[in-house]
Amino acid sequence: MAEAERKGAARSLGSNLPLEGVRVFDLTRVIAGPYCSMMLADLGADVIKIEEPRHGDELRWVGRYKGRAAHDEDYFYASNRSKRSVGLNLKDPEHLGAALELIVRSDILVENFSPGVMERLGLGWKKVSEVNPKLVYCSISGFGQQGPARSRLALDPIIQAVSGIMSATGEPDGAPMQVGAPIADVISGMFGAYTVIAALYAARETGRGRYIDISMQDAMLAVLGPRMGEALQAGRNPARHGNGNPMRVPANSYKASDGKYVAIIVQNDNHWPAFCKAIDRLDLLEAPEYAKMSGRVKHRAFLDELVRKVFARRSSDTWAQILAANRVPFAVVNSYIDALADEQVRYRGLVREVVHSASGKIRVVGPPWIMPDTHLEPAAPPRLGEHTREALKEWLGWDEERVARFTNGNEQSAVRADASN
């Protein structure tokens, strides 16, 4: 298909987006893969999310919280904006044939099945690269496509555990602790998106696609690398320090008089005088044992207790004003709701409102970038199979009669229970 035709057929989400005209065949579910393809959609790619017609992505079925109905798929919404949903049963030969036709017309394929599943379906890299040599094909899995752990089951908590991040998170005398968000999933999706775009650039230059193998375990270790100097070079594990910093003091979260916590960090010796002024303890500047970071680290217990008592005397709002006036690095510890309402977040327009065909107005966290001369209007997350007909017409050029025969009986999703699981 000519490039002009491709751009005309692709759904545009904005103006001057870098990936306009790029087509993505999205075989992902849950978070890691969908986050990757959502990043591509945010940049203007036409992403068709392939879902089993009667069930779809399992996040559509996650239990509803109080006040939400069965059709409110809030956890699905969070990672699937600006995509189109196409219902295909890949175990049906006719549907598999349609999938191959769509792949021939794709620039990118992203999948996060367990290793070996795509080959069993007949959609492995070797086969599809023969019919579409320019295809960029990205597989995201827990432990990678090869190696002794390739078949091991992996979810975000498992990757957090195996990567070591839990061993360094939590209170010194407590148990290892998970980060309170699916960080391994999201990071893996981000690594997938950036390598896909690099490979797409190369494919446009050379006419040859690439296969990309993303391991969630690898992705987490790559992110932790900057804090692994001691383990990498000295073979020693860091201790858990709670909210403290093993290399800097004061650096912790302290409870204010209103019960809220304030996180501060005296990053270097230049911040120390300003911090002493902020807490009205200029006498500390006269103590040579605290003048340098090494001395403050040595006296961590004493300084932490001193600062804890000082912070307990005033409210978090008062401390925010004082610390800001003295240019001390700080933040009041926000809840998720507080974080979404932050004035800087509002100024940058990160939280977007879109209209969903079932849920009405919903909010989504948009892409965390601003690109001059580029305008993005995110589209609502799709309902299951919502775009099957239009994708078959646009991408494959099927007429209405053929589309009707193909989709007959496969467009209605199963009734969802409103119970949690």
Beta strands, then each sheet from edge to edge (+ up, - down):
strand 1: 14-15
strand 2: 23-27
strand 3: 46-51
strand 4: 84-87
strand 5: 108-111
strand 6: 136-141
strand 7: 211-215
strand 8: 251-255
strand 9: 261-265
strand 10: 330-332
strand 11: 351-356
strand 12: 360-365
strand 13: 375-376
sheet 1: 1+ 13-
sheet 2: 4+ 3+ 2+ 5+ 6+ 7+
sheet 3: 8+ 9- 10+
sheet 4: 11+ 12-
end
